[in-house]
Amino acid sequence: MSVDRTLPLIVAAPLFGAALLVGAGRRLPRSAAEVLGCLFAAGTAALALYASAGTPSSTARPLEWLGGWRPHGGAGVGIVLVGDRIGLGLATLVSLLVVAALAYAWRYFDEPPRRHAGSFPALVLLFQAGMCGFALAGDLFNAFVFFELMGVVAYALTGYRVEEARAVQGALVFGVVNSLGAYTTLLGIGLLYARTGELGLAQIGSALDAHPGGPDALVVAAFVLVAAGLLVKAAAVPFHFWLADAHAVAPTPVCMLMSGVMVELGVYGIARVYWTVFAGPGGIPAPDAHRALLALGVLTAVLGAVMCGLQRHLKRLLAYSTVAHTGLFLIGLAVLTPEGLGGVALYVLAHAGVKAALFACVGILLDRFGSVDEPELHGKGRQLPWVGVLFGTGGLALAGLPPFGTALGKAVTEEAVGGWATALFVVVSAVTGGAVLRAGARVFLGLGPVPGSGAAASPPAAADAETTGKAEEPETRGGRLSRAPVSMLAVPTALLAGSLAVGLVPGLRTGIGRAADAFTDHAGYLAAVLHGRATEPAATPPPHWTTAGVLWGLVATALAVGGALLAVRRPLGAEPARWTTPLRRLHSGHMGDYVAWFLAGVTLLGVLVV
């Protein structure tokens, strides 16, 4: 089977699996439904790996016009799937993480309602189909459809434990904020269609290129609206408020997917839309796009890192670390060079494994002790030594310890950005990694003052279980675990090993470098999709380890370890520090506030682009 013909199967296989589980799940026992879910997810991963390995070169762009509706004279109405190495690599990453999440969730939840044994794996397969479809879509409208399929399923997965009020509230916040992003994206697509009469990425880019001289107000507005919707999914500040609320209540396997790949898909969408549609002479000038992405990236990285360090709820801590690293990804994209994109691609690939592994460890704590509150778990993690090793290793990898792939991606991106941004990368990595190490030191080593029965042991008066992580209901069947199952330990171990491999396998980083060259070749993409002509982009040096990158990674790791040791020496007070009050008030949990910040973010993005 050719690679071209494989592309639709990567999307269709999980859709068929979900339909089969919904239809037959009423008659299947739970174990059979879970086996089928894992088989379809693994089959999709195999198809994506086959397509990626079967692509003749890193610069090739296999594509499939569904139904044979090819363009004529540069115009067309067909739907195209484009399988360049970045898109196929992302589809592979998505599928492998779905396999990991389903394996972790094996007999995980309380017994599902009668005749609904296939509901959870079916939802996860739909989630996989939406993410893979978005990674491969060469049509802007259908990319939107796939993204919203992914979003709708994510709402349902976030509120999967519908009997809990907090789960419903978190899913509702997630749904409302992301729906606003969807409306802006759809409006932006409508503006582009009004201008060009096309919906294909290549066709829109070609139509804009036909009118050089810079964008007018309509094109600028279209870019701002489409980008705003993608930035909501990416959880960039000030569109990020939904993320921590959703992670606090979503089941652990769902958190593994949301922080591991879903948020990163928003970053990918920004890169894909800019380089295929707006990078030409009729699109957004590079200095304007650079200014917007850099400003939002810095704001996201700083705010995410600060909020990460302030958390005691372990799921919220990891959620805000995702926000901080999203900011670093945006800063890397802001360079608008293949070197920057290659570094971000490596960073995303390794970060996905590390973050999913950390959430898996937190899930074990939740299901063993019924809490994800850092003070309440003080010292209890001694009963789970291997989980402590994994959690600490994940914290070091998040900080940028060589030779993990996170350190390589950070180093390559730092080199591409240069200047003061290197210091920002080091500080943000150190703060987020240090927050994880601090929590690990308290929970698994019992370091620091033991929380007593006074004010230091009690949460602030305004806090509740959603904020502190206390008195959480275990997610596993039969209540709290007496011991962690082998599957729940094997998954984070494999994920961290994969992140380490990203930094050690030379062929992987070389391939990503060549793929980044092709991804950023605006004219080459248009020629391949519209005219079937393969072009060779200008080659750039592939990502590689440098002495400076290794040293900065070691510095960030040392700062993270030192900061964690200093932090555990201080008792957790009943009230947060005064200087944090404004930041905490921003994250109020009120829907109206989040909607207001969404509108402010769209305005800010427009000001930065103009």
N, C-alpha and C positions, 0 to 999 in steps of 0.2 A: 504494500500500500504506500502511495506517495505521501510525502509530508503534507502537501496541499489538501489531500482528501482526509487527512487525520484531523485537521483543525476543527471542522464541525463536530467531530466525535468527542473532542475534549469538552465541548459544551453540552452535547447531547447525552453523553453517558451518565453524568450525575443527574440530569433531568429525568432520564428514563428510570434510573434507580430510585429517585424520590417518588415517581408515579407508581412504581411497582410496590414500594413500601407502604404508600398510602392505601393502595388498593388491596394488597395481600396482607398488610400488617394486621388487619382485623382477625385473620385466621392463623397468623404465625405466632409461635412462642417468642418470648423476648430474646432469647439467645439467637434464634434464627434471624430475627430482624436485625440484630446488631452485627451478625456475621455478614449479612447481605450489604448493610451499610458500609462496612469496612472493605468488602470486596469491590463495590462500585467506586469508592474513593480511591482505592489502590489501583484499580484498572485505569481510572482517569489519570492518576499520577504516572502510570506506565506509558500511556499514550503521550502525555506531555513530554516525558523524558525521551521517548522515541522520536518525537517531532524535533525536539531540541538537538538531539544527537544526529538526526538524519538531515538537518539543515546543512547544505554543502559547505558553507563558510559563515563566519561571524557576521559578514556584511550582507548575506542573502536575505531576501524577504519573501518566503513562501506565502502565497495568498490564494484564497478560494472565494470565488463569486458564487454565493448561494443561488441555486436554481439556474445557474448559467447566465445571469443577467449582467453581462459585462458592459462597461461604458463604451459609447460610440462618439467619436469626435471629442473626447475629453469630458463628455457629460454622461451621467448615468443615474439610474434609479435603483440599482441593485444594492444588496447588502454584502459587504466584503469583510472577511476575516484575514488579518495580516499577522503572520507568525514570525516576526523578527526575533533575534535572540533575546532581547530584553523582555519582550512580551511573553515569549515562550518560557523564559526563565522564571518570570513571575507566576505564570500559570503552573509551572512545576512546583515552585515554592508553596503556592496556595494548596495544591493537591497533597503535597507531602505533609503540610501542617494539618490538613483535614484528617489525613490518616492518623497522625499522632494524636489529635484531639479525640477521635473516635476510639482509638486504642486506650487512651487514658480514661475515657468515659465507659469502658467496658463494665457492664453491670454496676454503673456508678450511682445513678439516681435512685430515689425511692421507687418502688414498683409503679410503673405508669398505670394510668386508668385502664380498666378492662377494655380490650379491643383497640387499644392505642399503642401497642408495643413498638410500632414503627415510626411514631410521630417525631421523636427527637432525631434519629439518624436521617429521616426524610428531610427535615428542616435543614440539617447540616449539609446534606447533598445539594439542596436548592441554593444554599449559601455558597457552596463551592462553584456551582454552575454560574451564578451571577458574577463571582469574582473572576473566574476564568474567561467568561464572555467579555467582561470589561477589559481584561488584559489583552485580548486578541481583536477587539472590535476596531474596524477601520472606518466606521460610520458613526458620526457624532450622535445622531438620535438614538441609534441602537446601543451605543456605549452608555447613554443616559438610561435606557431601558434596563440594561444589565445592572447598572449601578443601583437603580431603584429596586430591582428584584433583590439584590444583595441587601439593601437597606431595609426593605419590608421584612425580610426573613430575620435580619438582625434585631428588629424590634420584637418580633415574636420570640426569638431565642433569649433576649434580655429579660422579658417577662415570662419566661417559660414556667416558673413556679408561680402561676397566676393566683394561687391561694394566698400569697403574701402581698400585703398592700404596698410594701416598699418596692417589690419587683415590678408591680404595675406602674407605680409612680416613676421609677427609673426608665422603664420602657416608654412611658408617655412623654417624658422630657426628651428622650432620645428621638422619638418619632416626630414631635412637633418641630424641634430645632432642625433636624435633618430634612423634614418636609419643606421648611422654608428654603433651605439650600437647594432642594430639588426644583422649587418654583423659579428661583432665580436662574438656575441652569437652563431650564426649559425656555424661559424668556430670552436668555442670551442666544440659545439655538434658533429661536424664532427670528431674532434680529439678523443673524447670519444668513438664514434661509431667505429672508426678505431682500437682503443685499445681493446674494449670489445665486439663489434658486437651487442650491445644492445642500445635501446633508452629509455627504462623504467627506472625511477629513482631507483627503487629497484634493477633491474637487473644490472644496471651499478655499483651501490654501492656494490652488491654482487661480481661482477667480480673483482673490485678493491680490495676488502677484501681478495680475493683468492691469492693475491700477496703482503703479508705484507712486512714491511721493509721500508716504506716511499715512496713517489712519485718520479718518474723520471721526466725528463724535459717535456715530452709530457703531463703528468697529470697536472703538474704545469701550463703549457701553457693553457691547457683546462680550468682549474679553473680561471685563470686570464681573459681569453677571455669571458667566460660565466658571471663571476662576473662583468666585465666592462660593458657589455650590460645591466645588471640589475641595476647597479649603475647610468647609464644614466637616466633610468626611475625614480630612486629614487632621482635624482637631487643632488647627492653627489658631493662635490668639488673634482676635477675640471671639472666634467661632468655636472654642474648645469646651465650653461649660458643660455640655452634655456628657463628656467622656467619663469623668470620674463618677458621676451619678450612675451611669450605666454599668461601669465596671464593678461598682460596689454591690450591685444586686444580681448581676448576670451570673449564671453558672460558670464554674471555673473553666471547663473546656471551651465555652464561648469566649471568655476573656482571652484565652490563648490565641484564638483566631482574630479577635478584634484588635488587640494590641500587636499581634504578630504580623498580620498581613492587611487587614481591612483599612486601618489608618494609613498604611504605606501606599495603598492603592490610590488614595487621594493625592498623595505626592506624585505618584506615577502619572495620574491623570493631568496634573498641571504640566508636567514635562511633555507628555504626549501631545496635548492640545497646543502648547506653545510652539513646539518644533515642527509640527505638521501643518498648522493653520496660520499662526501669527508670526513666524520667524522670517517671512519673506519681506520684500520691499513694500508691500501694501499692508503689512501687519503692524505689530507693536514694536517700536524701536527698542533695540537691545538695552540701551541705558535706562529706559523707562521700566522695562520688565525687571532689570537688575535691581533698580531702586526699590520696587514694590516687594519683590521676593526677599531681598536682604533685610529690609525694615521689619517685615512680618516675621522673618526667621529669627532675627535677634530678639524681638519682643517675645516670641513663643519660647525660645530657648531659655531666656532669663526667667520669665514668669513660671514656666514649667519646673525649672530646677528649684526655685525658691519654694513653690508649693509642695514639691516632692519632699524637700527637707523638713517641712512642717507637719507631715502626716504621721499619725499613729495607726490609722486603718491601713493594713498592709496592701489591700487591693487598690485603695486610692493612692497610696504611695507609688505603686507600680504604674498606675494610670498616669499620674503626673510626670513620671519619668518618661513615659511615651510621648507626652506633650513636649517635654524638653528636647528629646531627640528628634522629634518632628521638626523643631526649629533648626536643629543642626542640618537636617536633610535639606530644608528650604534654603539655608545659607549656601550649601554646596551647589544646589541647582542655580542659585542666583548668579554664579560665575558665568553660566551659559556657555560652557566649554565641554568637550568630551572628557577632559580630565576630571572636572568637577562631577559630571554625571557618573563616570566610572567609579569614583570614590563613593558616591552616594549609593550606587547599586551594590557594591561590596558591603557597605555599612548596613543597608537594609537587609541584605541576605543573612548576615551574621546576627544582627539585632533581633531578627524574627525568632531564631532559635533560642537566644538568650532570654528574651522576654517571655516566650511561651514556657520555657523551663521554669522561670521564676514563678509564674502564675501556677504552674503545676505543683510546685513546692508549697505555695500558700494554700492551694486546695487541699493538700494533705493535712496541713495544720488545722484548717477549718473542719475537716471531717474527723480528725482525731480528737480535737479539744473543743469544738463548738465555738471558736472565736478566731478573729483575725486582728485582734487588738494587741498592739505591741506590748504595753505594760502588763496586761492580763496574762500574756503568754510567757512572761519572764521566767526563763529557766526550764520551762516545760519541754522545750525542744530537745533537751538532753536525751529524751526517750527515742528520738529519731535521728541518730548520728549521721546516717547517709544522706538524709534530707538536708541536714545542716551543712554537710560538705557541698552538696549541689547548690544550695542557696548561697553560700559564701563564694563558690566558684562563679556563679552567675553575677554576683555583685562585683567581683574583680573584673570579669569580662565586660560588664557594663561600664566600668570606669576606664576601660581601654588597655587592659594588661596584654602585652604581646606574649605569645603569637596568636591570640584569638583574632578571628576575622573582624570583630568590632574595632580592635586596635588598628588593623590594616586599613579598614574603610575610613576610620577617623584620620589616620595619618595621611592617606592619599587626598582626602577632602581638604584637610588643613593645608597641604602643600598647594593645592589648586587655588584655595582662597587667599592664603598668605596674610601677612601683616597682623593687625590686632585680632583678627578672627581666630588665629591660632590660640591665643590666650583664652578667648571665649570658649573654644572647644574643650580646652583642658579643664577650665573651671566647671563648666556644665557637666562634663563627664565625671569629674571628681565629686561634685555635689550629689548627682544621682546615684553613682556607685557607692558613695559614702553613706547615703541614706539607707540603701539596701544592706550594706555591711553593718551599720549601726543596729538595724533591726535584727539581723542575724546574730550579732554579738549578744544582744539582750535575750533573744528567744532561745537560741541553741547553746550558748555558752553561759548564760546567766550572769553576764557582766553588768556592772553598775549597781546602784542602790536598789534594793528590793522594794517594790511598791508596797507601802504600808496600808493601813486602814484609814489614814487621814485624808487630807485634801489632795495629796499627791496621787492617791489611788483612785480618786473619783474623777469622772469626766466633768468638764465645765457644765454649768447648769443648762446652757443652751444646747448641749450636745445630746445626741440620741444614738441608738445602736447603729444607724446608718453612717454616722460620722466616726464613731470610735471603733466599731467592729466587734463590740462585746455582744454576748448573748445571741450569736448567729445560729441559725438552724443548720445542722450538717446536711450536706447534699446527698450523702451516700445511702444506699439501701440499708435499712435496719438501724439507722441512727449513727452514733459515733463509731469510728473504726477502732478495733482493738490493736490492729497492726496495719501497716500500709501494704496493699497488694503489690505483687511483683510488677504488674502492668503499670501502676501509678509511679513506681520508682524507675522502671526501664525507660519510660517516655522522656522525662527530663534529662536522664543520663544521655540518651541518644541525641537529643536536641543540642545539648552543650557540646557533645563530640562533633556534631555537624558544624557548629559555630567555630570550633577550633580548626576543623578541616578547611574552612573558608580561608583562614589565614595561612595555611600550610601548603595547599595544593597549587603549584605554579601555573598549571594549565588553566585553572579556573579564572584566575585574575587576568591572564593574558586574553582569554576569550571574552571576558567582560569588557576589557579595554577596547577590543576591536568592535564589539557590539555597540559600545557607547559611541564610537566613531560613526557607525551607520545610523544610529538612532538620532543623532544631532545633524544629520545630513538632510536638510529640508528639500533641496532639489532632487536628491537621490530617491527620497521617499515618493515624491510626486511622479518621477519617471517610472519607478517600479510599479506603482499601483495603476497609474493611468495609461501607461504605454508599454508596460512589460519589459522595460529596459533596465538591466542591472548596471549600476555604476559603482565605481570604487571610490569611497571617500578618502580624503587626506588622512594618512595614518599619523597617530600620535603615540608617544611612548606609553606602553601598557602600565597599569598600576603595579607598584612594586614597593618592597620595604626599603626605607631609607634610615640612615643613622639618626637623623633628626626626628623622624616619625617614631622610632623605637624609644628614643630618649623622652619625647613628650608623652608617650604612652606610659612609661615608667613613672614620670613625674605625676601624671594624673592619678595613677594607681596609688602612689605614695601619699598624695594629698587625700585621696578617698579613705585610705586606711587610717591615716592620722586624724582626719576629721571624725571618723567613726569612733575611734578610741576616746577622743575628747568629748564627743556627744554622749557616750554612755556613762561618763563620770558624773554628768549632771542629772539630778532627779527630774522626773517629768512633773512639772507643776500643774496645779489644778486649772490655771488660766493661762492662755497663750500670751506670749510677749506682746506688749502694746503695739510695737511697730508692725506686727502682722495683722492687726485688726482690719485695716482697709482692704488688704488682700482677701481676708476671709469674708468680709462683707460683699466683695465682688462675687464670690462664689456662694450666693445666698440660697440656691436651690429653688428660687421662685421662677416660675416659667416666664412671667412678664419681664423680669430682669434679663433673662437670657435672650428673649426676643429683641429687647432694646439693644443689647450688645451686638446681636447679629446685624441689625440695621446700621449700628455705628461702624461695624467692621466693613460692611459693603461701602459705606461712605469713605472710610479711611483708605480702602483699596483704590477707590476711584481717584482720590486726591493724590495718592502715590504714583498712579499710572500717568495721570495727565501732566 
